[in-house]
Amino acid sequence: MATGEFETGRNMKNIIIAVVVIGIIGVAGVVLVLNPFGGSEPGQTLTVLTRHDIAITTAYENAFLGSDIAQEYHITDVVWRSQDGGFWDDVIAAGGVDVLWGGGPTLFDQMQRDGNLQNLSSTKMLDILDRVPDEIAGADMKRRDGNGDVVWVAAAISTFGFTVNHAFLDSNNLPTPTNWTHLAQPIWGSLLPTATIAMGNAPKTTSNTRIYEIITQGMGWNSGWITLARMAGSARLYQGSVQTQAAAENQDVGISMSIDFYGYSTQATNADCEYILPQGESIVNGDPIAIVKDTPKMDLAEAFLDYVLSAEGQAVWFTPGVNRMPVLESAFQTPVGLTKTDLYEFFNQTKVNVGVDFNDTLSLEINTAFTSYFEAVFNDAHDNLVLCWTALVAAYYDEDITLGQLDDWADMMGMPVSVTHDSTLRQYTVDFAKEINTELIYDDGFYYDMQTAWTAAADAQYLATLADLNAFLGS
């Protein structure tokens, strides 16, 4: 498994062999290049910048390097560079990256905005792109630039839901939820201070961020943030999607926010767990692959996409420990695909599950403002959020307030906050998020100041709601 600058074992072995061979041949005054294909052309290396984990990169490296396509193009090594999406521009600018793969549409739309993507308009690429449907369940599987040329294409599809641990639910007399609205009900706060839900901190997980975007776009801005506040009040927040998923796997909580392939893997290995797709309340994402603009290894990059978007390459998603949904239905006609009848049934369900009318453009326009706000008001102000939500839930179950009154106070608790910006009090609205998003990306001081202000405003709002509740109970 090659992992860029951190992996030296295999490459060093090749270098040592090459030095020995050159040294021996050099005595005769002739130097030949070591080539595993038996000719004089050296082996080629492809470099991929990715958000995929090691299970995926290992499976694809082994399969690709053993393929006819890799042999045809003399590709003997794949170097993987793994970096947080916020640093992709810098990594690409430093040079040496040929392919971008994984991380979701918003990250790739950012790469297109920043001029990093090659249009996929060669005759070879047009033939490859024809294999991929333009849409699945109403979601784009290809992104086009202003000239109508495709700049990224989906290599897999994903849905977003949650994984439940039935053993946790049963032992605590909790119901099995079926949608996001259910997770905002007071019953999920009935065990506090024991959390029942695991949520990922938005800046640390693109998949969980997509869930939160689905909620705010599907329910409406204010209602979505109020729903998230109620969920976060019953939750423990984790700094990554893997940790979030593990919380349900390990029965630390009853529910974890999940991208589908984490849900499938957990369900396959833990009999207590089940992945649930909120019907009509989710979306399908095409998880992109693209070529870096003006890479000097364009032919190798196109060969890699040719493999990944073939039936053979798509079937690699079925590797144990990967368990992702391919974008090509032909993957299910391969020998291994024919054994995946349960996944094929889910694939067919996914194709017809047209849910939230999701706006990818809006996601790109406000992404940094969205994730930084989430962190400020839910992660950084979590203690006071839980304090307020615990009191509301307790008052409801003690029958001191009605469900309608709880909803009113929860609205007060979760309403997007207001802070002073340019001497004006500004509520966190869609328009305000658009207005400040670019400055948040490029100005670290502004980012810190906004997050600090949002956290202080959220703390004050939670405590004011609690004080209002206590005044009512004491009257």
Residue, then its C-alpha position, 0 to 999 in steps of 0.5 A: m500500500a503506497t501512501g505518498e511520502f509516508e510509504t518507503g518500503r516497496n519503493m526503497k526495495n525497487i531502488i535497491i534492486a535497481v542500484v545493484v543491477i545498474g552497478i553490475i551492468g555499469v561495469a560493462g559500460v552499459v546501463l539498462v532501466l529495470n522494467p517489470f514488463g521486460g522492455s526498456e520502458p520504465g514503470q510509471t507512477l500515478t499520484v492520487l489525492t484522496r479523502h478515501d480511507i486505507a481500506i478503499t485505497t488498498a483494495y483499488e491499488n491491488a486490483f488496478l495494478g493487477s489489471d490489463i489497463a495498468q499493464e498496457y500503460h506500464i503503471t507499476d505504482v499508485v501513490w496516495r496522498s490523503q489530506d483534509g479538503g481544506f488543504w487540497d488547493d495547496v497540495i495541488a499547487a505544489g504539483g505532482v498530483d494527477v487524479l482527485w478522488g473521493g470527498g463529495p460533490t461540494l469539495f469537487d465543486q470547490m476544486q472546479r471553482d478554484g481552477n483545479l479540474q481538467n475538462l474530460s472532453s477527450t474522445k477516450m473520456l467521452d466514451i468512458l463517461d457514456r457508461v455513467p448515467d447523467e442522474i440517479a434518483g434526481a442527483d447529478m452524476k456528472r458536473r459540467d462547466g460553463n462550456g458544457d464539458v464534464v469536469w467530474v464524474a461519480a465513481a460511486i453513489s452514497t445515501f445518508g441516514f443513520t445506524v441504529n443499535h437495537a440492543f441499546l434501544d431495546s435495553n432503554n425502551l427507545p423506539t426505532p426512528t425512521n426519519w430526522t424529525h423523530l430524532a428531535q423528539p424529547i424521548w431522545g433526551s430522556l436518558l440525559p446526561t447519557a447521550t443517545i445520539a452520535m453526531g459528527n462535528a461538521p468541520k471534521t466530517t463531510s458526510n455528517t455535514r451533508i446530513y445537516e445540509i439535507i435537514t436545513q434544506g429539506m425542512g427550511w433554514n430555521s426549522g432545520w437548525i432548530t431540529l439540529a439543536r434538539m438532536a445535538g442536545s441529546a447527542r455526544l459530538y465526535q471529531g470525525s465520521v469514523q468515531t461517530q459511526a463507532a459509537a453505535e457499533n460499540q453501543d455507546v449510543g443508540i443512533s449514529m449519523s451515517i453515510d451508507f457504506y459505513g452503515y452497510s459495513t456496521q450492519a454486516t458485522n454487528a447483528d444488533c445494528e441496522y442502517i436506516l435510510p430516511q425515506g423521502e428525507s435523504i438524497v443520493n450523492g455521486d462521489p466524484i473522481a476527476i483529473v487534475k488540470d494540465t497533469p503531465k500524466m494525462d494518459l495515465a490519469e485517463a487510464f485510471l478513470d477507465y478502470v475505476l469506471s469499468a464493471e471490473g473496477q466498480a466491483v472492487w467496491f464490493t471488497p469486504g471492509v469497503n462495501r460501497m454502492p457502485v455507480l454502474e449497475s453492470a458491477f452487479q453482473t460481475p462474478v462477485g456482484l452476482t453474490k451481492t443480492d442484498l446490496y443490489e436490492f438496496f441499489n434498486q431502492t436507492k434509484v427510486n428514492v427521490g428525496v430532498d430537492f438538494n441545492d448543490t450550488l447553495s452548499l458550495e456558496i455557504n459551506t465554510a459559513f455552514t460548518s463553522y456556525f455548526e461548530a460554534v453553536f453546537n460543538d463549542a457551546h454544547d455544555n449549555l445546550v445540553l443543560c437547556w435541553t435536559a431541563l426542557v425534557a425533564a419538565y415535559y416528562d414531569e408534566d410541568i409543561t406540555l409538548g406544545q410548550l416544549d416546542d416553543w422553548a425549543d424554538m427559542m433555544g435553537m433559532p439561528v443566533s444574531v451577532t454584531h457584524d460591521s456595527t449591525l446586528r445580523q442573524y445567521t441567515v442564508d443570505f448572511a452565510k453567503e455574504i461572509n463565506t469567502e471571507l471566512i475561507y481566506d481570513d483566519g482572524f475573521y473566522y476566529d472572531m465569527q466563531t467566538a461571537w456565535t458561540a457566545a451568542a449561543d451560550a447566552q441564548y441557551l441560558a436565556t431559554l433556561a432562565d425563561l423556563n425556570a421562571f415559568l416553573g417557579s411562577 
